[in-house]
Amino acid sequence: MPYFLILPLYLVYVVLLLIAGLACLLTSRLRNLASYPFVAALGSVPGFLASVVIYYGALFLFAVLVSVFFQGQVPAPTWPVPSEGPAEAAYRWFSGVLLAAIIFVTPFLLSGVGVLGGSIIGVLMAWRIKRRQIQSLTHIDNQAV
C-alpha cells in the first residue's frame, strides 16, 4: 500500500498548519485567526483516519464479494495463456489496470478527500463557535446599554 508515501505528506501538512498557527499567534494582526490552523490540523486527523478505514473496508468488502460470487469458478491464473484470444487479453489487461488503480491510486484520492474534508469541517466548526461567542458578547453589550 502507498501509505509509506501518504503518511509523510500528511505529517508535513499537519506540521505546516501548526507552524501557520504559531505564526498567527506571534503576529498581532493575525492573532484572532490563530485558532483556525490549529483546528484544521486537529480536524484532519479524523478525516485521515476515516479515509483509511473506508479504504480498507472497501478492499475487504471487495475481497468478500469476489470470493462469494466466484467460489471455485475462477481457475488459477497461468501466464501466458496460449489459447487466449485478443478479447481475453484485453480483458486481462484492463482488469489488471483497474486492480492496480484500486490498490495504488485510491488511497491517495481518499486520503486527500479525508484530510481536506476534515480540515474544512474543523474550520467551519471553529468559525461557528467564534461567531456565536461574538453574537453573545454583542447581545450582552446591547443589554448593558
ZIDA-V126234 format. One record per pair of residues at least 24 apart in sequence whose C-alpha atoms are under 7 Angstrom apart, sorted by the first residue. I is the first residue (numbers start at 1). J is the second residue. If there is no record, write none. Layout:
# ZIDA-V126234
i=I j=J
i=I j=J
This chain:
# ZIDA-V126234
i=1 j=103
i=1 j=104
i=2 j=104
i=6 j=108
i=14 j=41
i=17 j=41
i=36 j=123
i=36 j=126
i=39 j=122
i=39 j=123
i=39 j=126
i=40 j=119
i=40 j=120
i=40 j=122
i=40 j=123
i=41 j=119
i=43 j=118
i=43 j=119
i=43 j=121
i=43 j=122
i=44 j=115
i=44 j=116
i=44 j=118
i=44 j=119
i=46 j=118
i=47 j=114
i=47 j=115
i=47 j=117
i=47 j=118
i=48 j=111
i=48 j=114
i=48 j=115
i=50 j=114
i=51 j=110
i=51 j=111
i=51 j=114
i=55 j=107
